[in-house]
């Protein structure tokens, strides 16, 4: 068990940390830089041209660290969703860089890719028996919601919502990485406690993100791009499904939920009121930015909140 904990953490961290000084200058030479949208906070315009697609750093570390443990039950399923969403994000980033279209893939193209990856993940997990469709109930020990006719549609909703919530969270230096490393540690603790086979991938993601954050904290020298943020969303959703913790996601992933809900509310309110805004800007972290909070303060507060909610979720088991 200790090999499945310690080795993935240090191997993934090492690959990310060593690859950073090699990949970042290469991305800069290829001019694979972030295109900051004009409607975003004006303070972000100085980030224009910062290398993106840095999610490759920690995905390389995670993949390398997980290779020795692929035979463990559930590992391949979580990696399918993680790398599958990462591939959708990679295509999105390529379009942004090559075509200089800040929005990347068209909305329907991105959604179709996410649906395909989610469908394959659920099909594979159910067919191989790696995935138990029962779901644990927070704060009700031993209670589980058994599979029903609405379980699979509900899981589609959970997975797609989590992935896009994580994607929206990636808007400040170190924000998505800092929040998700805490969520990964939570999943690792649960996986270790329950003897789950996905221990190595949860530990690898935690280690890989720590290595990536060496280059992504403010001021960031590289951004993870959709390559990284969608992959992290896939990891979070996949780990929750393997551990039967789908109903715990609103707790440990509260930041992701708040970010995506803020966008939905902003759009609905804007249309309903004929152009008025509910928040100064969405997603939510931009609202706090325009209220005068610094990037580092927002990252710290969101990370502290996530750590407290992860402790509450552990108590709810």
Phi and psi in degrees as a GROMACS rama.xvg file:
@    title "Ramachandran Plot"
@    xaxis  label "Phi"
@    yaxis  label "Psi"
@TYPE xy
-62.8886  -34.5738  UNK-2
-62.989  -35.6255  UNK-3
-74.6647  -11.6909  UNK-4
-101.617  -55.7808  UNK-5
-73.1234  -46.61  UNK-6
-59.3766  -49.2382  UNK-7
-61.6193  -38.1374  UNK-8
-61.2576  -52.8449  UNK-9
-74.4854  -34.6243  UNK-10
-68.5272  -45.3448  UNK-11
-65.3898  -42.1967  UNK-12
-60.8927  -45.2099  UNK-13
-62.5843  -44.4081  UNK-14
-63.0692  -45.0016  UNK-15
-63.4777  -44.5796  UNK-16
-68.432  -38.021  UNK-17
-77.5893  -35.6802  UNK-18
-72.4928  -27.4812  UNK-19
-53.1165  -56.2215  UNK-20
-64.4962  -14.8611  UNK-21
-90.6876  -46.9601  UNK-22
-75.2172  -39.7508  UNK-23
-61.389  -48.6797  UNK-24
-62.0337  -33.3034  UNK-25
-66.1622  -43.9257  UNK-26
-62.0916  -37.2496  UNK-27
-67.2748  -40.2747  UNK-28
-64.788  -35.9002  UNK-29
-78.5217  -3.25749  UNK-30
59.9215  37.3367  UNK-31
-88.336  78.6246  UNK-32
-113.828  157.427  UNK-33
-68.8721  135.511  UNK-34
-103.004  107.343  UNK-35
-79.5405  129.809  UNK-36
-68.9291  142.352  UNK-37
-63.7455  -30.3697  UNK-38
-81.1593  -2.83697  UNK-39
-77.9998  177.971  UNK-40
-56.3474  136.136  UNK-41
-63.0436  -27.8359  UNK-42
-64.2961  -17.381  UNK-43
-85.567  -10.5663  UNK-44
-61.981  -28.115  UNK-45
-69.0174  -13.323  UNK-46
-84.9989  -6.59316  UNK-47
-53.9152  129.163  UNK-48
93.7585  -9.32567  UNK-49
-62.2449  132.084  UNK-50
-53.0431  137.869  UNK-51
-120.031  -172.341  UNK-52
66.7895  20.8787  UNK-53
-67.7631  -9.67609  UNK-54
-57.5976  -21.6847  UNK-55
-56.924  -33.1737  UNK-56
-57.8485  -58.4017  UNK-57
-78.1506  -24.9367  UNK-58
-67.4993  -35.5583  UNK-59
-65.0505  -42.5616  UNK-60
-63.8138  -44.0444  UNK-61
-63.5053  -44.8979  UNK-62
-61.8283  -46.2428  UNK-63
-62.3969  -40.6905  UNK-64
-72.0684  -25.9794  UNK-65
-89.0555  -18.4645  UNK-66
-53.3047  -42.5209  UNK-67
-69.7055  -10.0054  UNK-68
-118.466  16.0958  UNK-69
-62.6242  -23.269  UNK-70
-77.7017  -10.7292  UNK-71
-73.3484  140.432  UNK-72
-60.9642  129.15  UNK-73
95.4784  -19.5212  UNK-74
-60.5349  -48.783  UNK-75
-65.2793  -34.3045  UNK-76
-64.769  -46.138  UNK-77
-64.4367  -39.3889  UNK-78
-68.3855  -34.0654  UNK-79
-59.1637  -46.8762  UNK-80
-72.111  -39.2903  UNK-81
-64.4851  -54.5286  UNK-82
-73.0968  -29.7004  UNK-83
-65.0505  -47.2265  UNK-84
-66.7757  -34.4922  UNK-85
-61.5237  -36.4514  UNK-86
-66.7692  -41.0867  UNK-87
-60.7528  -44.1261  UNK-88
-64.505  -36.2518  UNK-89
-62.5348  -43.2814  UNK-90
-63.3902  -40.1098  UNK-91
-61.9842  -45.2117  UNK-92
-65.0475  -39.3124  UNK-93
-60.3885  -41.7444  UNK-94
-65.4366  -39.2164  UNK-95
-62.1844  -40.4147  UNK-96
-79.698  -47.8549  UNK-97
-73.7318  -45.9337  UNK-98
-93.2627  -5.12747  UNK-99
55.09  38.5687  UNK-100
-104.213  107.534  UNK-101
-60.513  -24.2834  UNK-102
-85.9538  -10.0936  UNK-103
68.5411  -137.4  UNK-104
-58.51  149.573  UNK-105
-64.6416  153.275  UNK-106
-55.5327  -42.8909  UNK-107
-69.9925  -31.3675  UNK-108
-68.447  -44.9755  UNK-109
-63.4349  -42.678  UNK-110
-64.2916  -41.677  UNK-111
-62.7476  -41.9993  UNK-112
-63.1044  -42.7603  UNK-113
-65.6529  -39.7262  UNK-114
-62.5341  -42.2094  UNK-115
-63.6653  -45.5479  UNK-116
-64.5747  -43.7146  UNK-117
-62.7985  -44.0353  UNK-118
-60.65  -42.9468  UNK-119
-66.6431  -41.1499  UNK-120
-58.3163  -48.2692  UNK-121
-66.9748  -41.5366  UNK-122
-61.2813  -47.1307  UNK-123
-65.2034  -46.2523  UNK-124
-63.7677  -40.4054  UNK-125
-73.6233  -41.9161  UNK-126
-65.3481  -40.0343  UNK-127
-82.0961  -12.724  UNK-128
81.1736  6.55596  UNK-129
-71.0841  -24.4118  UNK-130
-109.602  123.276  UNK-131
-93.7845  120.746  UNK-132
-76.9548  -5.72038  UNK-133
-69.4924  150.97  UNK-134
-127.726  131.337  UNK-135
-71.6169  147.54  UNK-136
-102.155  122.636  UNK-137
-58.5109  134.429  UNK-138
66.7902  14.1638  UNK-139
-126.647  89.1528  UNK-140
-53.2716  136.617  UNK-141
69.3269  -5.47866  UNK-142
-82.399  137.719  UNK-143
-138.804  145.87  UNK-144
-90.606  119.648  UNK-145
-78.8798  156.493  UNK-146
-59.8747  143.351  UNK-147
-141.885  -173.303  UNK-148
-66.957  -23.0546  UNK-149
-96.7681  1.68919  UNK-150
-62.5817  -49.861  UNK-151
-64.3389  -46.8911  UNK-152
-58.814  -37.3659  UNK-153
-63.8617  -40.0776  UNK-154
-67.4139  -36.6494  UNK-155
-57.0745  -47.2416  UNK-156
-61.2186  -44.7607  UNK-157
-64.1678  -47.5111  UNK-158
-65.9321  -47.7266  UNK-159
-66.2092  -39.1792  UNK-160
-65.0237  -41.6032  UNK-161
-66.1685  -44.2687  UNK-162
-61.8672  -43.948  UNK-163
-75.0149  -30.8324  UNK-164
-64.1475  -41.0795  UNK-165
-65.7863  -38.0867  UNK-166
-62.4567  -43.3568  UNK-167
-65.7777  -28.8149  UNK-168
-69.2838  -23.7716  UNK-169
-80.7989  79.4735  UNK-170
-137.675  -5.66093  UNK-171
-131.918  154.796  UNK-172
-58.519  118.094  UNK-173
80.3998  -0.499482  UNK-174
-69.4435  -58.1437  UNK-175
-61.1693  -40.88  UNK-176
-65.5647  -42.6983  UNK-177
-67.5993  -41.926  UNK-178
-67.323  -43.7511  UNK-179
-73.7602  -28.5896  UNK-180
-65.0201  -32.7617  UNK-181
-70.8974  -40.3237  UNK-182
-64.8088  -38.7539  UNK-183
-63.4465  -40.1335  UNK-184
-64.3071  -39.151  UNK-185
-59.0581  -50.2298  UNK-186
-62.3345  -37.4283  UNK-187
-62.442  -43.1918  UNK-188
-62.0988  -42.8211  UNK-189
-67.7731  -42.618  UNK-190
-62.9733  -41.229  UNK-191
-65.6792  -43.5526  UNK-192
-66.2089  -30.7826  UNK-193
-98.0697  -2.75639  UNK-194
71.0605  27.4759  UNK-195
-71.0104  152.378  UNK-196
-76.4901  -8.30834  UNK-197
-90.4486  10.1025  UNK-198
-50.7723  -48.26  UNK-199
-59.3573  -39.9591  UNK-200
-72.5545  -35.5422  UNK-201
-65.3697  -40.2853  UNK-202
-70.4787  -36.8603  UNK-203
-65.4381  -40.1989  UNK-204
-65.6628  -41.3677  UNK-205
-60.3911  -46.3225  UNK-206
-66.8355  -42.7704  UNK-207
-63.3141  -39.0898  UNK-208
-68.9556  -35.474  UNK-209
-62.9573  -39.9934  UNK-210
-66.4542  -39.5329  UNK-211
-66.9414  -37.2634  UNK-212
-65.5865  -17.8904  UNK-213
-58.0232  -28.1201  UNK-214
-111.652  -7.06665  UNK-215
-110.119  -11.2916  UNK-216
-70.8188  158.474  UNK-217
-64.3055  131.157  UNK-218
-81.949  127.899  UNK-219
-69.4456  137.541  UNK-220
-96.2244  -7.07742  UNK-221
-157.1  146.791  UNK-222
-106.445  151.851  UNK-223
-76.3426  -24.4536  UNK-224
66.0398  -179.733  UNK-225
-65.4982  -23.8074  UNK-226
-54.4732  -42.9348  UNK-227
-87.5024  -44.8536  UNK-228
-67.3256  -40.7673  UNK-229
-68.8097  -36.4403  UNK-230
-62.1146  -41.6561  UNK-231
-65.0128  -38.3065  UNK-232
-61.7732  -40.5729  UNK-233
-63.2283  -40.3468  UNK-234
-63.0504  -47.2964  UNK-235
-61.1989  -48.0636  UNK-236
-65.9826  -42.7593  UNK-237
-64.0375  -42.1689  UNK-238
-64.0475  -41.4648  UNK-239
-61.7541  -41.6703  UNK-240
-65.6172  -41.9322  UNK-241
-67.6415  -30.0966  UNK-242
-97.4126  3.87029  UNK-243
61.5975  36.779  UNK-244
-112.903  27.0037  UNK-245
-56.6146  -37.7327  UNK-246
-76.9446  -7.92055  UNK-247
-89.5098  -11.3749  UNK-248
-61.0134  -38.4734  UNK-249
-62.0824  -19.4153  UNK-250
-86.4592  -63.3901  UNK-251
-70.2117  -28.1639  UNK-252
-104.63  31.9108  UNK-253
-58.4026  -38.3133  UNK-254
-62.0029  -44.8488  UNK-255
-59.5  -44.6666  UNK-256
-62.0949  -45.3181  UNK-257
-62.8942  -37.8085  UNK-258
-65.5476  -47.3315  UNK-259
-72.8368  -36.3648  UNK-260
-65.9719  -36.9432  UNK-261
-61.887  -36.7242  UNK-262
-67.7134  -44.9403  UNK-263
-62.5667  -46.8169  UNK-264
-62.5003  -39.1665  UNK-265
-61.6521  -44.4565  UNK-266
-66.3653  -46.3936  UNK-267
-62.9578  -45.6319  UNK-268
-64.8945  -40.0152  UNK-269
-60.7894  -44.0735  UNK-270
-74.1251  -37.1304  UNK-271
-71.9726  -28.3075  UNK-272
-106.191  6.90092  UNK-273
71.5462  34.7493  UNK-274
114.429  1.07733  UNK-275
-82.1497  153.275  UNK-276
-110.591  138.021  UNK-277
-79.6905  -42.3992  UNK-278
-111.965  157.578  UNK-279
-60.7244  -35.7245  UNK-280
-163.17  147.48  UNK-281
-118.639  151.052  UNK-282
-63.9398  174.299  UNK-283
-57.6563  -36.1699  UNK-284
-62.9646  -30.4825  UNK-285
-70.1402  -31.1232  UNK-286
-61.0225  -46.6218  UNK-287
-66.9062  -34.4961  UNK-288
-58.4528  -46.9105  UNK-289
-74.1173  -12.3558  UNK-290
-84.9862  -2.838  UNK-291
107.126  0.651318  UNK-292
-75.566  142.209  UNK-293
-78.4794  160.996  UNK-294
-58.4446  -43.7587  UNK-295
-65.3942  -35.103  UNK-296
-67.3791  -42.949  UNK-297
-61.7064  -45.4847  UNK-298
-61.3443  -42.7519  UNK-299
-64.2186  -46.606  UNK-300
-65.1315  -45.4036  UNK-301
-64.3229  -36.0099  UNK-302
-70.7621  -42.2476  UNK-303
-61.9099  -44.3656  UNK-304
-59.2198  -44.2773  UNK-305
-63.399  -41.6037  UNK-306
-63.2597  -40.5957  UNK-307
-66.3877  -41.5145  UNK-308
-68.413  -32.163  UNK-309
-65.3625  -38.3707  UNK-310
-65.3212  -40.0958  UNK-311
-63.5496  -41.6091  UNK-312
-63.2304  -39.4873  UNK-313
-61.2429  -40.1529  UNK-314
-65.6132  -29.5164  UNK-315
-75.9373  -6.50731  UNK-316
